[in-house]
Amino acid sequence: MDKQEIISRINTFMVEDFEVDESAITPGADLKATLDLDSLDYIDLVVVIEQNFGFKVKPEDFQHMVTVQDFYDYVENRLQIANA
């Protein structure tokens, strides 16, 4: 899966599952503010990531994600590790 496909999938589930306005999804956008996440939303996000990308997510991984770009990079890195 290439980077553009990862970004496309993430953006799609942000819009469909979290009702984020597509225009708000930019690489520099604050992840929490963009997704308006609370603790229950993080659980939903973990489930959506695992379903879409096939790897397990640790809740503490989110502590290092600030921007949407951080999120893209996290998924890309985890997929590279899983496919190595």
DOPA-640001 format. One record per atom (N, C-alpha, C, O): residue number from 1; chain; atom name; x, y, z. Coordinates in nm, 3 decimals. Example, Ala and Ser with C-alpha at 12.3 -4.5 7.8 and 13.67 -1.06 7.14 Angstrom:
ATOM   nr  kette  atom     east    north       up
ATOM    1      A     N    1.319   -0.569    0.780
ATOM    1      A    CA    1.230   -0.450    0.780
ATOM    1      A     C    1.320   -0.330    0.780
ATOM    1      A     O    1.424   -0.332    0.846
ATOM    2      A     N    1.285   -0.225    0.708
ATOM    2      A    CA    1.367   -0.106    0.714
ATOM    2      A     C    1.290    0.003    0.787
ATOM    2      A     O    1.341    0.114    0.804
! end
This chain:
ATOM   nr  kette  atom     east    north       up
ATOM    1      A     N    0.086   -0.117    0.000
ATOM    1      A    CA    0.000    0.000    0.000
ATOM    1      A     C    0.090    0.123    0.000
ATOM    1      A     O    0.179    0.137    0.084
ATOM    2      A     N    0.066    0.213   -0.094
ATOM    2      A    CA    0.152    0.332   -0.101
ATOM    2      A     C    0.095    0.444   -0.013
ATOM    2      A     O   -0.017    0.436    0.038
ATOM    3      A     N    0.176    0.547    0.003
ATOM    3      A    CA    0.142    0.657    0.094
ATOM    3      A     C    0.009    0.723    0.056
ATOM    3      A     O   -0.071    0.755    0.143
ATOM    4      A     N   -0.014    0.743   -0.073
ATOM    4      A    CA   -0.138    0.809   -0.116
ATOM    4      A     C   -0.261    0.725   -0.083
ATOM    4      A     O   -0.366    0.780   -0.047
ATOM    5      A     N   -0.249    0.594   -0.095
ATOM    5      A    CA   -0.361    0.507   -0.060
ATOM    5      A     C   -0.388    0.510    0.091
ATOM    5      A     O   -0.503    0.507    0.134
ATOM    6      A     N   -0.282    0.516    0.170
ATOM    6      A    CA   -0.297    0.528    0.315
ATOM    6      A     C   -0.371    0.656    0.350
ATOM    6      A     O   -0.466    0.654    0.428
ATOM    7      A     N   -0.327    0.766    0.291
ATOM    7      A    CA   -0.389    0.896    0.317
ATOM    7      A     C   -0.536    0.894    0.276
ATOM    7      A     O   -0.622    0.942    0.348
ATOM    8      A     N   -0.563    0.838    0.160
ATOM    8      A    CA   -0.700    0.831    0.111
ATOM    8      A     C   -0.790    0.750    0.204
ATOM    8      A     O   -0.902    0.792    0.235
ATOM    9      A     N   -0.742    0.636    0.250
ATOM    9      A    CA   -0.821    0.553    0.342
ATOM    9      A     C   -0.847    0.625    0.473
ATOM    9      A     O   -0.959    0.624    0.525
ATOM   10      A     N   -0.743    0.687    0.527
ATOM   10      A    CA   -0.758    0.760    0.654
ATOM   10      A     C   -0.858    0.873    0.637
ATOM   10      A     O   -0.948    0.889    0.720
ATOM   11      A     N   -0.843    0.951    0.532
ATOM   11      A    CA   -0.935    1.063    0.510
ATOM   11      A     C   -1.078    1.015    0.494
ATOM   11      A     O   -1.171    1.077    0.545
ATOM   12      A     N   -1.096    0.903    0.424
ATOM   12      A    CA   -1.230    0.849    0.402
ATOM   12      A     C   -1.295    0.810    0.534
ATOM   12      A     O   -1.411    0.844    0.558
ATOM   13      A     N   -1.221    0.737    0.621
ATOM   13      A    CA   -1.287    0.699    0.746
ATOM   13      A     C   -1.301    0.815    0.842
ATOM   13      A     O   -1.390    0.812    0.928
ATOM   14      A     N   -1.217    0.918    0.831
ATOM   14      A    CA   -1.237    1.037    0.914
ATOM   14      A     C   -1.370    1.104    0.877
ATOM   14      A     O   -1.446    1.147    0.965
ATOM   15      A     N   -1.398    1.111    0.748
ATOM   15      A    CA   -1.522    1.174    0.701
ATOM   15      A     C   -1.642    1.085    0.732
ATOM   15      A     O   -1.742    1.133    0.785
ATOM   16      A     N   -1.632    0.956    0.699
ATOM   16      A    CA   -1.747    0.867    0.712
ATOM   16      A     C   -1.776    0.824    0.856
ATOM   16      A     O   -1.891    0.824    0.899
ATOM   17      A     N   -1.673    0.788    0.931
ATOM   17      A    CA   -1.694    0.733    1.065
ATOM   17      A     C   -1.692    0.839    1.175
ATOM   17      A     O   -1.755    0.821    1.279
ATOM   18      A     N   -1.619    0.949    1.153
ATOM   18      A    CA   -1.606    1.050    1.257
ATOM   18      A     C   -1.670    1.183    1.218
ATOM   18      A     O   -1.662    1.282    1.291
ATOM   19      A     N   -1.734    1.185    1.100
ATOM   19      A    CA   -1.808    1.302    1.052
ATOM   19      A     C   -1.724    1.430    1.050
ATOM   19      A     O   -1.772    1.538    1.085
ATOM   20      A     N   -1.598    1.416    1.009
ATOM   20      A    CA   -1.509    1.530    0.996
ATOM   20      A     C   -1.532    1.595    0.860
ATOM   20      A     O   -1.546    1.525    0.759
ATOM   21      A     N   -1.537    1.727    0.858
ATOM   21      A    CA   -1.549    1.799    0.732
ATOM   21      A     C   -1.421    1.775    0.653
ATOM   21      A     O   -1.311    1.800    0.702
ATOM   22      A     N   -1.435    1.726    0.531
ATOM   22      A    CA   -1.318    1.691    0.451
ATOM   22      A     C   -1.220    1.806    0.435
ATOM   22      A     O   -1.099    1.784    0.429
ATOM   23      A     N   -1.270    1.928    0.428
ATOM   23      A    CA   -1.181    2.043    0.411
ATOM   23      A     C   -1.095    2.069    0.535
ATOM   23      A     O   -0.995    2.139    0.527
ATOM   24      A     N   -1.134    2.012    0.651
ATOM   24      A    CA   -1.057    2.029    0.774
ATOM   24      A     C   -0.940    1.932    0.784
ATOM   24      A     O   -0.853    1.948    0.869
ATOM   25      A     N   -0.937    1.832    0.696
ATOM   25      A    CA   -0.833    1.730    0.703
ATOM   25      A     C   -0.714    1.775    0.620
ATOM   25      A     O   -0.708    1.754    0.499
ATOM   26      A     N   -0.619    1.836    0.688
ATOM   26      A    CA   -0.494    1.879    0.624
ATOM   26      A     C   -0.379    1.822    0.705
ATOM   26      A     O   -0.395    1.796    0.825
ATOM   27      A     N   -0.263    1.801    0.642
ATOM   27      A    CA   -0.151    1.742    0.716
ATOM   27      A     C   -0.113    1.816    0.844
ATOM   27      A     O   -0.074    1.752    0.942
ATOM   28      A     N   -0.124    1.947    0.847
ATOM   28      A    CA   -0.085    2.024    0.964
ATOM   28      A     C   -0.193    2.042    1.067
ATOM   28      A     O   -0.168    2.101    1.172
ATOM   29      A     N   -0.313    1.991    1.040
ATOM   29      A    CA   -0.425    2.009    1.133
ATOM   29      A     C   -0.401    1.930    1.261
ATOM   29      A     O   -0.348    1.819    1.258
ATOM   30      A     N   -0.439    1.989    1.373
ATOM   30      A    CA   -0.430    1.922    1.502
ATOM   30      A     C   -0.526    1.803    1.501
ATOM   30      A     O   -0.645    1.819    1.476
ATOM   31      A     N   -0.474    1.685    1.529
ATOM   31      A    CA   -0.554    1.563    1.519
ATOM   31      A     C   -0.673    1.564    1.614
ATOM   31      A     O   -0.785    1.533    1.574
ATOM   32      A     N   -0.649    1.598    1.740
ATOM   32      A    CA   -0.759    1.597    1.837
ATOM   32      A     C   -0.865    1.699    1.802
ATOM   32      A     O   -0.984    1.670    1.810
ATOM   33      A     N   -0.823    1.820    1.764
ATOM   33      A    CA   -0.918    1.925    1.731
ATOM   33      A     C   -0.995    1.892    1.603
ATOM   33      A     O   -1.115    1.917    1.595
ATOM   34      A     N   -0.925    1.837    1.504
ATOM   34      A    CA   -0.988    1.804    1.376
ATOM   34      A     C   -1.092    1.695    1.394
ATOM   34      A     O   -1.203    1.705    1.341
ATOM   35      A     N   -1.056    1.592    1.468
ATOM   35      A    CA   -1.147    1.480    1.488
ATOM   35      A     C   -1.241    1.502    1.607
ATOM   35      A     O   -1.337    1.426    1.625
ATOM   36      A     N   -1.215    1.605    1.687
ATOM   36      A    CA   -1.294    1.632    1.806
ATOM   36      A     C   -1.305    1.505    1.891
ATOM   36      A     O   -1.414    1.462    1.928
ATOM   37      A     N   -1.188    1.447    1.920
ATOM   37      A    CA   -1.182    1.318    1.987
ATOM   37      A     C   -1.199    1.328    2.138
ATOM   37      A     O   -1.144    1.417    2.203
ATOM   38      A     N   -1.277    1.234    2.191
ATOM   38      A    CA   -1.278    1.213    2.335
ATOM   38      A     C   -1.228    1.070    2.358
ATOM   38      A     O   -1.190    1.002    2.262
ATOM   39      A     N   -1.227    1.025    2.482
ATOM   39      A    CA   -1.167    0.895    2.509
ATOM   39      A     C   -1.241    0.780    2.440
ATOM   39      A     O   -1.178    0.683    2.398
ATOM   40      A     N   -1.372    0.789    2.427
ATOM   40      A    CA   -1.446    0.684    2.357
ATOM   40      A     C   -1.416    0.684    2.208
ATOM   40      A     O   -1.412    0.579    2.145
ATOM   41      A     N   -1.394    0.803    2.152
ATOM   41      A    CA   -1.360    0.812    2.011
ATOM   41      A     C   -1.226    0.746    1.982
ATOM   41      A     O   -1.206    0.688    1.875
ATOM   42      A     N   -1.133    0.754    2.077
ATOM   42      A    CA   -1.004    0.688    2.058
ATOM   42      A     C   -1.022    0.537    2.045
ATOM   42      A     O   -0.953    0.472    1.965
ATOM   43      A     N   -1.112    0.481    2.122
ATOM   43      A    CA   -1.139    0.338    2.111
ATOM   43      A     C   -1.195    0.306    1.973
ATOM   43      A     O   -1.153    0.210    1.910
ATOM   44      A     N   -1.289    0.389    1.928
ATOM   44      A    CA   -1.344    0.369    1.793
ATOM   44      A     C   -1.236    0.383    1.687
ATOM   44      A     O   -1.234    0.308    1.589
ATOM   45      A     N   -1.146    0.479    1.706
ATOM   45      A    CA   -1.039    0.502    1.609
ATOM   45      A     C   -0.945    0.381    1.603
ATOM   45      A     O   -0.904    0.340    1.495
ATOM   46      A     N   -0.913    0.324    1.717
ATOM   46      A    CA   -0.829    0.204    1.721
ATOM   46      A     C   -0.895    0.092    1.641
ATOM   46      A     O   -0.829    0.026    1.562
ATOM   47      A     N   -1.024    0.071    1.662
ATOM   47      A    CA   -1.096   -0.035    1.591
ATOM   47      A     C   -1.095   -0.009    1.441
ATOM   47      A     O   -1.072   -0.102    1.363
ATOM   48      A     N   -1.119    0.114    1.400
ATOM   48      A    CA   -1.122    0.148    1.258
ATOM   48      A     C   -0.984    0.126    1.195
ATOM   48      A     O   -0.975    0.075    1.083
ATOM   49      A     N   -0.879    0.165    1.264
ATOM   49      A    CA   -0.743    0.145    1.212
ATOM   49      A     C   -0.715   -0.004    1.195
ATOM   49      A     O   -0.665   -0.047    1.092
ATOM   50      A     N   -0.748   -0.082    1.297
ATOM   50      A    CA   -0.723   -0.226    1.291
ATOM   50      A     C   -0.801   -0.291    1.179
ATOM   50      A     O   -0.750   -0.381    1.112
ATOM   51      A     N   -0.924   -0.248    1.156
ATOM   51      A    CA   -1.006   -0.304    1.048
ATOM   51      A     C   -0.954   -0.264    0.911
ATOM   51      A     O   -0.954   -0.345    0.818
ATOM   52      A     N   -0.909   -0.140    0.897
ATOM   52      A    CA   -0.866   -0.089    0.767
ATOM   52      A     C   -0.724   -0.129    0.730
ATOM   52      A     O   -0.693   -0.144    0.612
ATOM   53      A     N   -0.637   -0.145    0.830
ATOM   53      A    CA   -0.496   -0.167    0.801
ATOM   53      A     C   -0.440   -0.298    0.853
ATOM   53      A     O   -0.328   -0.335    0.818
ATOM   54      A     N   -0.515   -0.369    0.937
ATOM   54      A    CA   -0.476   -0.503    0.978
ATOM   54      A     C   -0.362   -0.513    1.077
ATOM   54      A     O   -0.294   -0.616    1.082
ATOM   55      A     N   -0.339   -0.411    1.157
ATOM   55      A    CA   -0.240   -0.423    1.264
ATOM   55      A     C   -0.300   -0.374    1.395
ATOM   55      A     O   -0.393   -0.293    1.395
ATOM   56      A     N   -0.245   -0.422    1.505
ATOM   56      A    CA   -0.292   -0.383    1.638
ATOM   56      A     C   -0.233   -0.248    1.677
ATOM   56      A     O   -0.117   -0.219    1.648
ATOM   57      A     N   -0.314   -0.169    1.743
ATOM   57      A    CA   -0.273   -0.036    1.786
ATOM   57      A     C   -0.269   -0.034    1.939
ATOM   57      A     O   -0.361   -0.084    2.004
ATOM   58      A     N   -0.164    0.023    1.993
ATOM   58      A    CA   -0.154    0.042    2.137
ATOM   58      A     C   -0.205    0.183    2.169
ATOM   58      A     O   -0.166    0.279    2.102
ATOM   59      A     N   -0.290    0.197    2.268
ATOM   59      A    CA   -0.342    0.331    2.300
ATOM   59      A     C   -0.232    0.434    2.325
ATOM   59      A     O   -0.249    0.552    2.292
ATOM   60      A     N   -0.120    0.391    2.382
ATOM   60      A    CA   -0.012    0.487    2.410
ATOM   60      A     C    0.052    0.541    2.282
ATOM   60      A     O    0.120    0.644    2.286
ATOM   61      A     N    0.032    0.473    2.169
ATOM   61      A    CA    0.085    0.524    2.042
ATOM   61      A     C    0.027    0.660    2.008
ATOM   61      A     O    0.090    0.740    1.939
ATOM   62      A     N   -0.094    0.687    2.056
ATOM   62      A    CA   -0.159    0.814    2.025
ATOM   62      A     C   -0.098    0.932    2.101
ATOM   62      A     O   -0.120    1.047    2.063
ATOM   63      A     N   -0.023    0.906    2.205
ATOM   63      A    CA    0.039    1.013    2.283
ATOM   63      A     C    0.136    1.095    2.199
ATOM   63      A     O    0.161    1.211    2.229
ATOM   64      A     N    0.192    1.034    2.095
ATOM   64      A    CA    0.292    1.101    2.014
ATOM   64      A     C    0.234    1.162    1.886
ATOM   64      A     O    0.307    1.224    1.808
ATOM   65      A     N    0.106    1.146    1.866
ATOM   65      A    CA    0.042    1.199    1.746
ATOM   65      A     C   -0.024    1.332    1.777
ATOM   65      A     O   -0.116    1.340    1.859
ATOM   66      A     N    0.024    1.436    1.711
ATOM   66      A    CA   -0.032    1.569    1.732
ATOM   66      A     C   -0.109    1.614    1.609
ATOM   66      A     O   -0.220    1.666    1.619
ATOM   67      A     N   -0.049    1.595    1.492
ATOM   67      A    CA   -0.111    1.642    1.368
ATOM   67      A     C   -0.165    1.525    1.286
ATOM   67      A     O   -0.134    1.409    1.313
ATOM   68      A     N   -0.245    1.558    1.188
ATOM   68      A    CA   -0.295    1.458    1.095
ATOM   68      A     C   -0.176    1.392    1.024
ATOM   68      A     O   -0.179    1.271    0.999
ATOM   69      A     N   -0.073    1.469    0.992
ATOM   69      A    CA    0.047    1.413    0.929
ATOM   69      A     C    0.113    1.308    1.019
ATOM   69      A     O    0.160    1.205    0.971
ATOM   70      A     N    0.118    1.335    1.148
ATOM   70      A    CA    0.173    1.236    1.242
ATOM   70      A     C    0.095    1.105    1.233
ATOM   70      A     O    0.153    0.997    1.238
ATOM   71      A     N   -0.035    1.117    1.218
ATOM   71      A    CA   -0.122    1.000    1.206
ATOM   71      A     C   -0.092    0.924    1.078
ATOM   71      A     O   -0.078    0.801    1.079
ATOM   72      A     N   -0.082    0.996    0.965
ATOM   72      A    CA   -0.046    0.933    0.837
ATOM   72      A     C    0.087    0.859    0.852
ATOM   72      A     O    0.099    0.743    0.811
ATOM   73      A     N    0.187    0.927    0.910
ATOM   73      A    CA    0.321    0.869    0.924
ATOM   73      A     C    0.318    0.745    1.013
ATOM   73      A     O    0.385    0.646    0.983
ATOM   74      A     N    0.242    0.751    1.121
ATOM   74      A    CA    0.231    0.637    1.212
ATOM   74      A     C    0.179    0.514    1.137
ATOM   74      A     O    0.238    0.407    1.146
ATOM   75      A     N    0.069    0.531    1.064
ATOM   75      A    CA    0.011    0.418    0.990
ATOM   75      A     C    0.110    0.367    0.886
ATOM   75      A     O    0.128    0.246    0.871
ATOM   76      A     N    0.173    0.457    0.813
ATOM   76      A    CA    0.269    0.415    0.711
ATOM   76      A     C    0.385    0.337    0.774
ATOM   76      A     O    0.424    0.233    0.722
ATOM   77      A     N    0.438    0.385    0.884
ATOM   77      A    CA    0.549    0.317    0.951
ATOM   77      A     C    0.509    0.180    1.003
ATOM   77      A     O    0.584    0.083    0.990
ATOM   78      A     N    0.391    0.171    1.063
ATOM   78      A    CA    0.343    0.042    1.114
ATOM   78      A     C    0.322   -0.059    1.001
ATOM   78      A     O    0.351   -0.178    1.017
ATOM   79      A     N    0.272   -0.012    0.887
ATOM   79      A    CA    0.253   -0.102    0.773
ATOM   79      A     C    0.387   -0.149    0.717
ATOM   79      A     O    0.399   -0.264    0.676
ATOM   80      A     N    0.487   -0.061    0.716
ATOM   80      A    CA    0.621   -0.100    0.668
ATOM   80      A     C    0.679   -0.206    0.760
ATOM   80      A     O    0.739   -0.303    0.713
ATOM   81      A     N    0.663   -0.189    0.891
ATOM   81      A    CA    0.714   -0.287    0.987
ATOM   81      A     C    0.642   -0.421    0.970
ATOM   81      A     O    0.705   -0.527    0.971
ATOM   82      A     N    0.511   -0.415    0.953
ATOM   82      A    CA    0.432   -0.538    0.938
ATOM   82      A     C    0.466   -0.612    0.811
ATOM   82      A     O    0.456   -0.735    0.807
ATOM   83      A     N    0.506   -0.540    0.707
ATOM   83      A    CA    0.535   -0.602    0.580
ATOM   83      A     C    0.682   -0.634    0.560
ATOM   83      A     O    0.721   -0.686    0.455
ATOM   84      A     N    0.765   -0.604    0.660
ATOM   84      A    CA    0.910   -0.630    0.648
ATOM   84      A     C    0.943   -0.774    0.671
ATOM   84      A     O    1.060   -0.813    0.665
! end
